[in-house]
Amino acid sequence: MTPFFIVGNDRSGTTMLRMILDRGPEAAIPPESMFLTDIELPAADWQALMDEVWEHPKVRLWELPGPAPRVPAGLDGGDAARFVLGAPFEAYARKYGKPRWGDKTPHYVHHVERLLGIWPHARVVILVRDGRDVALSLKRMPFGPNNAWAAAQWWARGIRAGAAAQERHPDNVLTVRYEDLARDPARHVPPVCEFLGLTYRPEMLDLAHADRSRIVPDQTSWFPTLFDGINTKSVGRWEREMPVRDQAVFAALAHDELARLGYPVPDRPLAPPTGRRAALYHRHNEFMRNVNFVRLRVFQERGRELRLALRRRLSQYGAR
């Protein structure tokens, strides 16, 4: 069966959509995977890669039964990659009695080409949300950018990556606004299901009765209102809660991306922060990134993902 992926900037409603679709009869969607970009392809030893994937710290959180399966002999590179990388998802789907699997990993918005290179017929749903609401939501998270200056640029990069994927693969990629799902889920979820080849049922929208165990235990505080049901309480918070200066900084640096998605922007273009102020924002963001890295990777996760997280950070710095 064809897999599907839910991607987008963090705090854009990807977990909400994951929980909605997971409540349907056909697909099971585990917590974030990350291993699809943590591993190197092609592999010299596919069984060794299978064992590595099975022991990945994200996959271990899925509590899959049994050892890693054996890779059949004679598979070519593409089939071997799909067998190995799909195996933990298929095991997760079997665990919940579902015939299909999906993946919800926001980070993959920057890696749609890799996903479609492995699964050419996969479907990808990109969640977008007003970046100013995203920035506000991130302020209480132990990850992501830490001020309006950093958040605007980070958010805009994600939006551009998603737009490029949509343009290159219009038959495989669908972009959905969080605000539309929140305001009228009964109207906007069925087309998402149709795009993914899933059966829509109205009870999928009843998140108040969703299985709370599907959230990683030490991440439950990240979703304090998820099980209150789908609502618009978090739509447009930036207009009420974001300082005017931060609004101006964000709009100056992400004006085009906001406007392209239909979000309100100032009538006249705003000047970005001066070099001196930008340097202050940069130093503040880097300091808080380091603080939050220790807070999350050492204390909250107790080091379970520290090695891989360090490697991802070094990769991000190298890509700049």
C-alpha positions as CSV (number, residue, x, y, z in Angstrom):
1,M,0.0,0.0,0.0
2,T,1.2,3.5,-0.7
3,P,2.5,5.4,2.3
4,F,1.8,9.0,3.1
5,F,3.6,11.7,5.0
6,I,2.5,14.7,7.1
7,V,5.1,17.4,7.1
8,G,5.5,21.2,7.7
9,N,7.0,23.6,10.1
10,D,6.8,22.5,13.8
11,R,3.7,23.7,15.6
12,S,1.7,24.0,12.4
13,G,-1.0,21.4,13.2
14,T,0.8,18.3,12.1
15,T,0.0,16.4,15.3
16,M,-3.6,17.4,15.2
17,L,-3.9,16.0,11.6
18,R,-2.0,12.9,12.6
19,M,-4.5,12.2,15.4
20,I,-7.5,12.8,13.1
21,L,-6.3,10.4,10.4
22,D,-5.1,7.8,13.0
23,R,-8.6,7.6,14.3
24,G,-9.8,6.4,10.9
25,P,-10.1,2.7,10.1
26,E,-7.3,2.2,7.7
27,A,-4.0,3.9,8.7
28,A,-1.8,4.0,11.8
29,I,0.6,6.9,12.2
30,P,3.3,6.6,14.8
31,P,5.1,9.5,16.6
32,E,7.8,11.2,14.7
33,S,10.3,8.9,12.9
34,M,13.4,11.1,12.0
35,F,15.3,8.0,11.0
36,L,14.5,8.5,7.3
37,T,17.1,11.3,7.3
38,D,19.3,10.0,10.0
39,I,20.5,7.0,8.0
40,E,22.7,6.8,4.9
41,L,21.5,5.3,1.6
42,P,22.3,3.1,-0.2
43,A,23.4,0.6,2.3
44,A,26.3,-1.9,1.9
45,D,24.6,-4.3,4.3
46,W,20.8,-4.0,4.3
47,Q,20.4,-6.3,7.3
48,A,22.8,-4.2,9.4
49,L,20.7,-1.1,8.4
50,M,17.5,-2.9,9.4
51,D,19.0,-3.6,12.8
52,E,20.1,0.0,13.1
53,V,16.7,1.4,12.2
54,W,15.0,-1.0,14.6
55,E,17.2,0.3,17.4
56,H,16.8,4.0,16.5
57,P,15.7,5.9,19.6
58,K,12.5,7.2,17.8
59,V,11.5,3.7,16.7
60,R,12.1,2.3,20.2
61,L,9.4,4.6,21.5
62,W,6.9,2.8,19.3
63,E,7.3,-0.3,21.4
64,L,7.2,-2.7,18.4
65,P,6.9,-6.4,19.2
66,G,9.7,-8.8,18.3
67,P,13.2,-8.4,16.8
68,A,13.9,-6.7,13.5
69,P,12.8,-8.8,10.6
70,R,15.2,-10.4,8.2
71,V,15.8,-8.8,4.8
72,P,15.0,-11.2,2.0
73,A,17.9,-12.1,-0.3
74,G,17.9,-10.8,-3.8
75,L,16.2,-7.4,-3.4
76,D,17.6,-4.6,-5.5
77,G,18.5,-1.3,-4.1
78,G,15.1,0.4,-4.3
79,D,13.1,-2.6,-3.1
80,A,15.6,-3.2,-0.3
81,A,15.4,0.4,0.9
82,R,11.6,0.3,0.8
83,F,11.5,-3.0,2.7
84,V,14.0,-1.9,5.4
85,L,12.6,1.6,5.9
86,G,9.0,0.6,5.7
87,A,9.3,-2.4,8.1
88,P,8.9,-0.5,11.4
89,F,5.9,1.5,10.1
90,E,4.3,-1.8,8.9
91,A,4.9,-3.4,12.3
92,Y,3.4,-0.3,14.0
93,A,0.3,-0.6,11.7
94,R,-0.1,-4.3,12.5
95,K,0.2,-3.5,16.2
96,Y,-3.0,-1.5,15.9
97,G,-4.7,-3.7,13.3
98,K,-4.4,-1.3,10.4
99,P,-3.6,-2.2,6.8
100,R,-1.8,1.1,6.0
101,W,0.8,3.4,7.6
102,G,1.6,7.1,7.5
103,D,4.3,9.2,9.0
104,K,4.1,12.5,10.8
105,T,7.5,14.2,10.9
106,P,7.5,18.0,10.3
107,H,11.2,18.0,9.6
108,Y,10.7,16.1,6.4
109,V,9.2,19.2,4.7
110,H,12.8,19.9,3.7
111,H,13.3,16.3,2.4
112,V,10.3,15.6,0.2
113,E,12.5,14.7,-2.7
114,R,14.2,12.0,-0.6
115,L,10.8,10.6,0.5
116,L,9.5,10.4,-3.1
117,G,12.9,9.0,-4.2
118,I,12.2,6.1,-2.0
119,W,8.4,5.8,-2.4
120,P,7.7,7.4,-5.8
121,H,3.9,7.1,-5.5
122,A,3.7,8.4,-1.9
123,R,1.4,11.2,-1.0
124,V,2.6,14.2,1.1
125,V,0.4,16.6,3.0
126,I,2.1,19.9,4.0
127,L,0.5,21.8,6.9
128,V,1.0,25.5,6.9
129,R,0.0,28.0,9.6
130,D,0.4,31.7,10.1
131,G,4.1,32.0,11.1
132,R,3.4,34.5,13.8
133,D,1.2,32.0,15.6
134,V,3.9,29.4,15.1
135,A,6.5,31.7,16.6
136,L,4.3,32.2,19.7
137,S,3.7,28.5,20.1
138,L,7.4,27.8,19.9
139,K,8.2,30.2,22.7
140,R,7.2,27.5,25.3
141,M,8.9,24.7,23.4
142,P,12.5,23.3,24.2
143,F,13.2,23.4,20.4
144,G,13.0,25.7,17.5
145,P,13.8,29.4,17.1
146,N,13.6,31.7,20.1
147,N,12.7,35.1,18.9
148,A,10.7,36.8,16.1
149,W,13.8,37.5,14.0
150,A,15.0,33.8,14.0
151,A,11.4,32.4,13.8
152,A,10.5,34.5,10.7
153,Q,13.5,33.2,8.7
154,W,13.1,29.6,9.9
155,W,9.4,29.6,9.1
156,A,9.9,31.2,5.7
157,R,12.5,28.6,4.8
158,G,10.0,25.8,5.6
159,I,7.3,27.5,3.6
160,R,9.6,27.9,0.6
161,A,10.6,24.3,0.8
162,G,7.0,23.1,0.9
163,A,6.0,25.4,-2.0
164,A,8.9,24.1,-4.1
165,A,7.8,20.5,-3.4
166,Q,4.3,21.3,-4.3
167,E,5.4,22.9,-7.6
168,R,7.7,20.0,-8.5
169,H,5.2,17.2,-7.5
170,P,1.7,18.6,-7.9
171,D,0.2,15.1,-8.1
172,N,1.9,13.9,-4.9
173,V,1.8,16.9,-2.7
174,L,-1.2,18.7,-1.1
175,T,-0.8,21.9,1.0
176,V,-3.4,22.5,3.7
177,R,-3.8,25.5,6.0
178,Y,-4.1,24.8,9.7
179,E,-6.6,27.6,10.1
180,D,-9.0,25.9,7.6
181,L,-8.8,22.6,9.5
182,A,-9.5,24.4,12.8
183,R,-12.4,26.5,11.5
184,D,-14.2,23.9,9.5
185,P,-12.8,20.4,9.8
186,A,-15.9,18.7,8.5
187,R,-15.3,20.5,5.2
188,H,-11.5,20.3,4.9
189,V,-10.6,16.9,6.3
190,P,-12.6,14.8,3.7
191,P,-10.6,16.2,0.8
192,V,-7.4,15.3,2.7
193,C,-8.6,11.8,3.2
194,E,-9.6,11.5,-0.5
195,F,-6.1,12.7,-1.6
196,L,-4.6,10.0,0.7
197,G,-7.0,7.3,-0.4
198,L,-8.5,7.0,3.1
199,T,-12.1,6.6,4.2
200,Y,-13.4,9.6,6.0
201,R,-15.7,9.1,9.0
202,P,-17.1,12.0,11.1
203,E,-15.9,10.4,14.3
204,M,-12.3,11.0,13.2
205,L,-12.8,14.7,14.2
206,D,-13.7,13.8,17.9
207,L,-10.2,14.3,19.3
208,A,-11.6,14.6,22.8
209,H,-11.9,10.8,22.7
210,A,-8.6,10.2,20.9
211,D,-6.2,7.7,22.4
212,R,-3.9,9.8,24.5
213,S,-1.3,7.0,24.7
214,R,-0.4,7.8,21.0
215,I,1.6,10.8,22.3
216,V,5.1,10.1,23.6
217,P,4.8,10.3,27.4
218,D,7.5,13.0,28.0
219,Q,6.0,15.1,25.2
220,T,2.4,15.4,26.6
221,S,3.1,18.9,27.9
222,W,3.7,20.1,24.4
223,F,0.1,19.5,23.5
224,P,-2.0,20.9,26.4
225,T,-5.1,21.6,24.3
226,L,-5.0,18.8,21.7
227,F,-7.6,16.7,23.4
228,D,-10.0,19.6,24.0
229,G,-11.2,19.0,20.5
230,I,-10.7,20.9,17.3
231,N,-11.3,24.6,17.8
232,T,-10.0,28.1,16.8
233,K,-8.6,29.2,20.1
234,S,-5.1,29.3,18.8
235,V,-6.0,31.0,15.5
236,G,-4.8,34.6,15.3
237,R,-3.2,34.6,18.7
238,W,-0.4,36.8,17.4
239,E,-2.8,39.7,16.9
240,R,-3.6,39.6,20.7
241,E,-0.4,38.4,22.2
242,M,2.6,39.2,20.0
243,P,4.4,42.5,20.8
244,V,4.0,45.1,18.1
245,R,7.8,45.1,17.6
246,D,7.9,41.4,17.1
247,Q,5.0,41.6,14.6
248,A,6.9,44.2,12.6
249,V,10.2,42.1,12.6
250,F,8.3,39.0,11.5
251,A,6.4,40.7,8.7
252,A,9.6,42.4,7.5
253,L,11.4,39.1,7.1
254,A,8.6,36.9,6.0
255,H,6.3,39.3,4.2
256,D,6.2,37.4,0.8
257,E,5.6,34.0,2.4
258,L,2.8,35.3,4.6
259,A,1.1,37.1,1.7
260,R,1.4,34.1,-0.6
261,L,-0.5,32.0,1.8
262,G,-3.2,34.6,2.3
263,Y,-2.2,35.8,5.8
264,P,-2.6,39.5,6.6
265,V,0.5,41.7,6.1
266,P,1.1,45.4,6.5
267,D,0.1,47.6,3.6
268,R,3.6,48.9,3.2
269,P,6.8,46.8,3.3
270,L,8.7,47.1,6.6
271,A,12.4,47.6,7.0
272,P,14.2,44.6,8.5
273,P,16.2,45.0,11.7
274,T,19.5,46.9,11.5
275,G,22.7,44.9,11.4
276,R,23.4,45.6,15.1
277,R,19.9,44.6,16.2
278,A,20.0,41.5,14.0
279,A,23.3,40.5,15.6
280,L,21.6,40.8,19.1
281,Y,18.7,38.7,17.9
282,H,21.2,36.1,16.6
283,R,23.2,35.9,19.8
284,H,20.0,35.6,21.9
285,N,18.7,32.8,19.6
286,E,22.0,30.8,19.7
287,F,22.2,31.1,23.5
288,M,18.7,29.9,24.0
289,R,19.2,27.1,21.4
290,N,22.0,25.8,23.5
291,V,20.1,26.1,26.7
292,N,17.1,24.3,25.2
293,F,19.2,21.7,23.6
294,V,20.5,20.7,27.1
295,R,17.1,21.0,28.6
296,L,15.5,18.7,26.0
297,R,18.2,16.2,25.1
298,V,19.9,15.8,28.4
299,F,17.3,16.3,31.1
300,Q,13.9,15.7,29.4
301,E,14.9,12.8,27.1
302,R,17.7,11.6,29.5
303,G,20.2,11.4,26.6
304,R,18.3,8.9,24.5
305,E,18.7,10.9,21.3
306,L,21.7,13.0,22.2
307,R,24.2,11.5,19.7
308,L,21.8,11.8,16.8
309,A,20.7,15.2,17.8
310,L,24.3,16.5,18.0
311,R,24.9,15.1,14.5
312,R,21.8,16.9,13.2
313,R,22.9,20.2,14.7
314,L,26.3,19.9,13.1
315,S,24.7,19.1,9.8
316,Q,22.5,22.2,10.0
317,Y,25.6,24.4,10.7
318,G,27.4,22.8,7.8
319,A,24.5,23.6,5.5
320,R,24.5,27.3,6.3
